[in-house]
Amino acid sequence: MEIIVSADPKELGQKGGSAAGELIRKAIAERGEATIILATGTSQFETINQLLEEKGIAWDKVTMFHLDEYLGLPITHPASFRKYLKERFLDKVGQLAAYYLIDGEADPVEETERLGHLIASKPIDVALVGIGENGHLAFNDPPADFDTEKPYLVVDLDEACRKQQLGEGWFPDFDSVPKQAISMSIRHIMKSAAIICSVPDERKAKAVQECVENEVSNLFPASILQQHPQCTLYLDKASASLLK
C-alpha cells in the first residue's frame, strides 16, 4: 500500500481522481472497456469531482458498480447513496456502458443475489473507496467478515458508523439512521486490480492510524488494504496527523 499525503482535501481529491482517470484510460486502451466501483460520502466529494474533469475517458466504455446503500431508504432521501451518485456523478458524466445501483428498497436477499450475479463476470479495474471513522471499508463495520465470497451482503451498522452518518449531516437525528445496509464484501473489494482510497479530515485520523499501523485484523476492517498489491491511500495533513 502506497500512502500519499496532500495539503488539504481538494489537493487529495485532485491526486486521487487523476490517478483513477489514468487507470480507467489504461484499461480501455488495453481491453476496450473498464469497470469501476464508486463509493459515496463526504470523503469522496473532491475525488469524484476530479474524476469528472479527467480528459480522454471514453465513458461509454465504462461500467460502474455501487459500493453500498442503506436498507429501506428511498432514493428521494437526502442520505440515499443512489441519489448521491445520480446527482454527483451519473447526471454529469454522460453515457456509460452500464451502471448498477443498489436498490435498498428491494428485497435484500434478492438484491444481493442480483448484484452478485452481475458483477461476478466483470473484472474490476479500479475501486474508489474510503475509510470510516470506525475503520470500516464500505459498510463492513468491525468485526468485518473477511471470509465470505459473496460479492454483496446485508450488514448491520454499528453505533459508531451510525453516529458518523449523523455527524456528517445526512440525518436529522440518530434514530433516523438505518441499522442495516447492503455492502460490497471485503473480499470482492480486494479483487479490484487497483484501489484508490481517499480519506480526508482530522476525524478520520485515528481510523487511518489503526488501519495503517496495526496488524491486519477484522477489528480494523480497512487494514486489509495493506495486503492489496496496488492500493494507494490518499490522505491530507489532518487525516495523516497521527501516523508515526
Buried (B, 14 or more C-beta within 10 A) or exposed (E): BEBBBBEEBBBBBBBBBBBBBBBBBBBBEEEEBBBBBBBBBBBBBBBBBBBBEBEEBBBEBBBBBBBBBBBEBEBEBEBBBBBBBBEBBBEEBEEBBEBBBBBBBBEBEEBBBBBBEBBEEBEBBBBBBBBBBBBBBBBBBBEBBBEBEBBBBBBEBBEBBBBBBBEBEBBEEEEBBBBBBBBBBBBBBBBBBBBBBBBBBEBBBBBBBBBBEEEBBBBBBBBBBBEBEEBBBBBBBBBBBBEE
